[in-house]
Each structure stands twice: as C-alpha cells, then as structure tokens.
C-alpha cells in the first residue's frame, strides 16, 4: 500500500481487519490449545485408569479360576475319603502347581480335619502392582 501524504504526515490505508484476514492469530491458537490440552490429558488419564482396572479384574479372574481348580482337585480326591483330602491338602499349606499370577500362592484351610462334611476355604494371594491381593472361595466337601 502506498502511503498518502497529507499536511506533512502520511496516512496508511488500513485493511479491513477480520474480513480479509486469513488463518489464525497466535492468541487464538493459544486459547484453543489451553482448551484442548486439559481435555486431552483427561482422556489419557481415563485410559490409563481403565487399563489398570482391567489388569486388576483379569488378575481376580485368574485367581478365582485357580481357586476353583483347587476345589475340583479336592473334590476328586474326596472320592478316596476325607482322610486323603486332609493329607493331600494340609490346612494352611500352599498348594503346588500355580504360577499364573505374580507371587501367586494358593492355600487351603479348614477348621477341623475330622469334620464331615469338611468346610474348606481356598485362598489365592498374589501381587498386583506391589499391592497384596487375595480372593477366597469356600465349599463343603464330604466323602463321595
């Protein structure tokens, strides 16, 4: 634009401000980023939380499956008598053969080895992100 000289001072023609302007100003971009960043961070945080809850639920599911498998082993052993159950699965002792979870331990407990029916509790403990987790299943077993 060519300057216009009038009385020793020159005037510059001014363009229409918003109508002919192309693109975004820096301030508009900063405002948009200020709005989008917290929303994006909230979505990422929700995704991480959902992933952690899913991992914990998966661990609980595996623990319950292992407890159920132990109960089935006990029921199969009960065909040979409750004395065989109490010798094969001593109260308070860990059951071998389970390593599906980090630091997993399966323990069978019962109040009285001579009871009939035998009240059995199978407890599965494991570590989930450095937290001790536990799930327990209880059942009654009698000689078949």
N, C-alpha and C positions, 0 to 999 in steps of 0.2 A: 504494500500500500504506500502510496506516495504521500508524504506529509503535505499539509495545506498551510501556507504561511498567511497569518493574519495579524496585523499590528505588532510585528516583531516576535510573536510567539507562533509556534506552529501547533496545529491540531492534528491528531491522528484519527483517522476514521476507526470507529470501533465496530467490530463484528458483532452480530447478534450472539449472545452468549451461549445459550443452551441449544438452540435450534440447529445451528450448523456445526456444533461440536461433535467430533467423532471419538468413540472409545470412552474409557472410564478415567476419572481423575484418581490420583494416588489416595486421596482421602476416602473416596468411595470404595476402593479396594481394601483399605484398612478396616473400614466398617464391616464390609462383607466377611473378611477374614475373622474379625472379632466375633461375629455371629456364628460362623461355621466351625471354628476351632473347638469351642466347648461342646457343640453338638457331636462333632466327630469323636472327641475324647470320651464323651458319654457312651457312644455306640461301641467304641473299643473296650471300655471298662465293662459294659454289659456282656460283651462277647467273652471276655476273659472270665468273668464270674460264671457264666453259663458253662464254659468249658470245665471249670473246677468243680462245679456241682455235678456235671455229667461224670467226671472221673470218680467222684465220691460215690455216686449212685452205682457205677459199674463195680467198684470195689465191694460195696454192700451186696450186690447181686452175686458176685463170685463167692463171697463169704457164706451167704445163705445156701448156695449150691454145695459148697464143701461141707457145711453142717448137715445138710440133707443127705449127702453121700455117706457121711459117717453114720447117721441114723440108719440108713439102709444096710450098711455093713453090720451094725449092731443087731438089727432085726434078723439078718441072715445067720448071724452067729447064735441068736437065741433059739434056733432050731435044735441046737445041741445042748441047750439048758442054760439057765441063768448063771450057774456057776462058771460056765465057759465064757459068758459075756463079761463077768466081773474079773476074770483072769486075763482075758484078751484086751479089755479096755479098763485098766485100773482107774479108780476115781482120782481125779486131779492130775493124771499123767497126760502128756501130749501124745496125740495120735500121729504116727509117721505117715509120710506119703503126700503131704500137702505143701506146695510151694508156689501156689498160683498168685499170691499177693506178696508185697514186700514184708519181710519179717513175720510171715504168717505162722500162727500156732493154733492148732485145734485141740481143745481139751474137753474130755468127758468127765462129768461129775454126777454123783448120785449120793443121796443122804445115807442110805443103808444098803450094803451089799447083799443082805439076806432077805430083803423085801420082795414080795411077789404080789402085784406087779412092781417092777423096778422103775422108779421115777428118774429119768435120765435127762440131763441138760448138756447140750453140746455148745460150747462157746468158741467162737473163732475170733482171734485178735490179730491185728496187722497194723502197719504204719501207713498213714496217708498224709504225705507232705509233712513229715515229722510230728504227726499227731497220732496218738494211740486210738485205734478204732476197734469196736467189738460188736458182734452180733451173736445172739444165742437162740437156739431152738430147744424146746423141751418136748418130751414124749414119755409115754408109759410103755414098758416092754414086759411081756410075760413069756413063759415058755410056750413054744408052738408045738 
